[in-house]
Amino acid sequence: MEQFTLTLPSSAPPQDIVHAAICGVVSSGNLEVLVEAAANRDACEIEVNTSAHGFRDIWEAVLKDFAGRHAVGGLRLSINDAGATPAVVSLRLDQAFETCRGETSS
């Protein structure tokens, strides 16, 4: 198991999160993302627990892309991964962010 944390600068979302949200499941090729409010409104705190070793650079690229596409300041993300591809990671991050803001995808 590889574990690491990142703090990425980002502006706060235009609206506060409605509630904490969890998306996905920890199973082969998938992951779960828990989104909660955090105290620092100028950054997003991210904790990653992954079964795949040696991919931190790829994780950082995907997470920086996510923080660049969304205003995620003031959020704490906890990610538990079981070998998800970068595309699945990106999808789950987007889903969790939309869910915590009370948005729904069609």
C-alpha positions in Angstrom: 0.0 0.0 0.0 1.4 3.4 -1.0 0.1 6.5 0.9 0.8 10.2 0.3 -0.9 13.6 0.8 -1.0 16.6 -1.4 -2.1 20.2 -0.8 -3.0 21.9 -4.0 -3.8 25.6 -4.2 -7.2 26.4 -5.5 -10.0 29.0 -5.1 -13.0 28.0 -3.1 -16.1 26.9 -5.0 -18.8 29.6 -5.5 -21.1 27.8 -3.2 -20.4 25.7 -0.1 -20.6 22.0 -0.3 -24.1 20.8 0.6 -22.9 17.6 2.3 -20.0 15.2 2.4 -20.0 12.8 -0.5 -18.6 9.4 -1.3 -18.4 8.0 -4.8 -17.2 4.7 -6.2 -16.2 1.5 -4.5 -12.9 0.0 -3.6 -12.7 -3.0 -5.9 -10.3 -4.2 -8.7 -9.8 -1.4 -11.2 -11.9 1.1 -9.2 -11.6 3.5 -6.2 -13.7 5.5 -3.8 -13.5 9.2 -3.2 -14.7 10.9 0.0 -15.2 14.7 -0.2 -15.5 16.7 3.0 -15.2 20.4 4.0 -11.8 21.5 5.2 -10.7 24.6 7.0 -8.3 26.0 4.4 -10.4 27.8 1.8 -7.3 28.5 -0.4 -6.3 24.9 -1.0 -7.5 21.3 -1.5 -6.1 18.7 0.9 -5.8 15.2 -0.7 -4.9 11.9 0.9 -4.3 9.0 -1.5 -4.1 5.3 -0.4 -3.4 3.1 -3.4 -2.4 -0.5 -4.0 -0.4 0.5 -7.0 3.2 1.4 -6.2 5.4 3.8 -8.2 2.7 5.9 -9.9 2.8 9.1 -7.7 3.8 11.3 -10.7 0.7 10.2 -12.6 -1.5 10.7 -9.5 -0.2 14.2 -9.1 -0.8 15.0 -12.7 -4.5 13.8 -12.5 -5.1 15.5 -9.2 -3.6 18.8 -10.4 -5.7 18.6 -13.6 -8.8 18.1 -11.4 -7.9 21.1 -9.1 -7.3 23.2 -12.2 -10.7 22.4 -13.7 -12.7 22.9 -10.5 -12.6 25.4 -7.7 -11.9 22.9 -4.9 -10.4 25.1 -2.2 -11.8 24.3 1.2 -12.2 20.6 0.4 -10.6 17.5 1.8 -10.5 14.4 -0.5 -9.7 11.0 0.8 -9.0 8.5 -2.0 -8.8 4.7 -1.6 -7.7 3.1 -4.8 -7.5 -0.5 -6.0 -5.7 0.0 -9.3 -8.0 2.5 -11.1 -6.8 4.0 -14.4 -6.3 7.7 -14.6 -9.5 8.1 -16.6 -11.5 6.3 -13.8 -9.8 8.5 -11.2 -10.8 11.6 -13.1 -14.4 10.4 -13.5 -14.8 9.6 -9.8 -13.3 12.9 -8.7 -15.7 14.8 -10.9 -18.7 12.7 -9.6 -17.7 13.2 -6.0 -17.3 17.0 -6.5 -20.7 17.2 -8.2 -22.4 15.1 -5.5 -21.0 17.1 -2.6 -22.3 20.3 -4.3 -25.8 18.9 -4.7 -25.5 18.6 -8.5 -26.6 15.5 -10.4 -25.3 14.1 -13.6 -27.7 12.9 -16.3 
